[in-house]
Amino acid sequence: MISYRVILIEEKSLMLERLSSVVRNARNFDLMARYTSPQEALDQSAVFDPSLIILDTDADGNISYIPIIRKQFPAASLLCCGAHWNAQDASQMVHAGAIGYIIKPFSGSELTKAVESFNVNNIGAYSEVTAFFSPKGKSGKTTLIANLALSLARKTNEKVGIIDADLQFGDMAVFFNLKPQSTIVEAVRDIKFLSPSTLNSYFIPINKNISLLCGTKRPEFAEHVTMQPFSEMIRMARHLFRYILIDLPPAFNPISITAAESADKTYIVAMNNGGTELQHMQRALTIFHDAWPDNFQKRLHIAFTRLPITSSVKGYIENVLHRPLDAAIPNEYALVSAGANNGRMAVDLAPDSEFAASIDRLADVMRGQSDLRWETL
């Protein structure tokens, strides 16, 4: 565990005393100095060599000091704190050089979790949210998301968060053999009291780089997830994960619309069963085009699962939809089923399979390492 030499900046004297006590009593934190204003800290703290600066951002003008503090103490991490979370302000702080934001008053354990979470990567400034939508159920998108998360985490060694927003019948927890204590219901319910570091505790770690926010425990609990706090939760999660993958319910409803609006990209996923999938895909494309007429091509992408890797199938689908496929996942039903039954991913069981190759290719596209799509699989 890293030891932190701390400078604390807090305007209000009572809060300064309270937070000073927290830092002093927290394991592996050493309070070097404390000040009531950023300027006072800049004027008097040259003799210290802090590794962590905690800055109160409730006081007027303190946010503007972030780049100045970072310049004077380039080797120190800067953690902002305040009484309430605000996504716009938090993003501004991260872009200015802070590692993150924590709600005050905080406990020693909350401080430890915040520093551990934020110091891994300065995530909030460049997090990418991708929603996965299907016009109808049984599209294979849960399998796609779970395996894609593993591939992204391996290739980037960065944090990947999965949000199961299929509120009534999501089965991501079953897929990973989990029995969650907290779910998306509790996270959305509590969001106004949370900051990224405390939101993180609602996610269940799958491995060191992948975490899952599980769906509801019972279908009727879905009505407790309302749109504004749900959207706020997604914005807050951006400060925890480099990549966020959201599993949406089938069909258009307030949750799927809100998540798609909050996401940077949305993949429409369909399973190739030789039925009406293309007609459903066409209808979904029309709805999204009407919603995003100015950046439809950039925000919307198409993925088919159980698709034979043949040029004739590819050409037929692209001709019908009048746009290229962004991902095609081959039919590996036996492999995928064997993995799901054992709580393992198909890309783990058969890393050299066509299925794994298609997932890895999509991961490369999403992380900007390739602009090649279906035709190179």
Buried (B, 14 or more C-beta within 10 A) or exposed (E): EEEBBBBBBBBBEEBBEBBBEBBEEBEEBBBBBBBBBBBEBBEEBEEBEBBBBBBBBBBEEBBEBBBBBBEBBEEBBBBBBBEEBBBEBBBBBBBBBBBBBBBBEBEBEBBBBBBEBBBBBBBBBEBBBBBBBBBBEEBBBBBBBBBBBBBBBBBBEBBBBBBBBBBBEBBBBBBBEBEBEBBBBBBBBBBEEBBBBBBBBBBBEBEEBBBBBBBBBEEEBBEEBEBEBBBBBBBBBBBBBBBBBBBBBBEBEEBBBBBBBBBEBBBBBBBBEEEEBBEBBEEBBEEBEEBBEEEBEEBBBBBBBBBEBEEEBBEEBBEEBEBEBBBBBBBBEEBBEBBBEEEBBBBEBBBEBBBBBBBBBBBBBBBEEBEEBBEEB
